[in-house]
Each structure stands twice: as C-alpha cells, then as structure tokens.
Amino acid sequence: MLRIYDVVLAMAGDAGLIAERIERKDRDLARQMRRAMQSVALNVAEGMGSLQGHKRQRYSTALGSAREVLACVQVAQAMRLIENVNPSTLDRMNHVIATLSRLVYRRAS
C-alpha cells in the first residue's frame, strides 16, 4: 500500500470540512469539490492494485482531481465564499499533488 494513501484520506477529511463551508454559499462548487476528492481517493486505491500501465493512468487521474480540489479551495477563497484555510491543510493538498506528480512523471526504468 502506498504511504500517501493515508495522507489522501486525511486530505478527504479536510476537504469535507471545507466543502461544508463552501456549500453555505455555493452548493455546486462544494459538490464538485467533493466529487473531485472522491476521485482522488478512489483512483489512488485503484492504482495501488493495478498493473504498471494502468497504475500510471489511475495516478494521473488522481493527480488531476487533486489539483481540482485545490483549485476549488482557491476559487472559493478568491470569490470570498470562505475565509482563510489552515496552512497545514494546504500543505497536505500540495504534498499529495507532489507525490502523485512524482508517480506519474517519473522516468520508466
């Protein structure tokens, strides 16, 4: 099992709390954020059990969705739907994105 999976689950908890705050002012953005977060976790889990070619595809999809989750937070802040987000939450999101980027873009050995 990938060590990042536990971090992804923690990110899901963070994203759920943020989505609750966003939902008070924009239900559609909150729903999109939740779907993207679910995609991150489910594609990482699926990738862990896949063969090499499919593994990279799953991690690539998870990466795109992780970037989407972060973008939802940034858009919500820019539109003043939510106030500040805990820096450790943003660090966790960036950590997941960086790890998935390494898994997707590393050179084939």
Buried (B, 14 or more C-beta within 10 A) or exposed (E): EBEBBEBBBBBBEBBEEBBEBBBEEBEEBBEBBBEBBBBBBBBBBBBBEBEEEEBBBBBBBBBBBBBBBBEBBEBBBEEEBBEEBEEEBBEBBEBBBEBBBEBBEEEEE
